[in-house]
Amino acid sequence: MRVSDFNFDLPEELIAQSPPAIRGSSRMLVFDRAAGTYQDNFFRNLPEILRPGDLLILNDSRVIPARLYATRAGLHTQHNSPDPTGRIEVLLTQQLAENDWSALVRPSRKVQPGEHLLFHAPNETNPVLEAEVLTTGEFGERTLQFSPTPDFHAILNKIGHMPLPPYIHRDDNPEDRDRYQTVFSHEAGSAAAPTAGLHFTPEILNKLKQNAVQIETITLHVGLGTFQPVRAERLEDISLHAEHYTLPPATAKAINIALQAGKRIIAVGTTTTRTLEHCAQIAEGKPLTAHSSQTSIFLSPGHKFQIVSGLLTNFHLPKSTLLMLVSAFAGRESGRERVLAAYAHAVRQKYSFFSYGDCMLLL
């Protein structure tokens, strides 16, 4: 299959630029995988749509304010003699070591190994962070080593910006600190929100539990793969960047019990889906065990899902690997055609698309 097979027409005005006024008020397209049919609904009705005994799994990764702005100190210059030559945008995508991060840098051609970047707080003369560029990669990728600081994340919270996706054509604002974050986020480390989880409210989570839906979590820190467009032409040539994940003991146990009992396991988001299917792949038919590792799994049409039997997800970009994953989940034979038909319906009904948009439940 070719990447172009997953294209669709989307009017610009359907791309949500802000979250809904009330969290949890989104529309939801419910897709019946067996019948290949779909119905319009609302996310608030999720507790009534799921069944007692279902296992719902969330990604509890927390978005960090990963977009920073730096000035160049000049090649191999010292911290105390800066020579700023313009603003550099830095998007932290993954922590590699205590002080080392992978990042996307723009404009990247000016920023080469040995360069020092200085990060300032508003109205402060001295930089609050300094980083040396260690290595370069393709398409603006850089490895940065920050000078040691007592509380790196406290400084990020002070000077960083929420990393809104490029299709949101505005600067981040204080509201995004709350709304571009799930209410159950816990483990800091993502450079983008696991957006299917943005619809949940504490009230909806409580109602799910009252209806005997079991809720567990995994952690997958969303990284570079979210921001890099697909540059291959054929699906077999696509490779994804590795992202760090953790499968906790309680979740591994709950999945093993659910699989043995034949209960449904509903993944909230493509990040959760990829993590669970990766864990199934490395388990090789044995019960899951708690662990932390990395995954670069790419799920495309033809994949046989071993754990996930339901998927809650937002509407995705044309020709994206996430749309390919949803197509794979919708059916091994005609999933792509069915999903594109459902997307065409969503366009006609003026659903909102992408991170701050509406959602789709596939069962």
Summary of the structure (lengths in Angstrom):
residues: 363
radius of gyration: 21.1
end to end distance: 24.7
largest distance: 67.5
contacts: 1167
relative contact order: 0.20
helix: 28%
strand: 28%
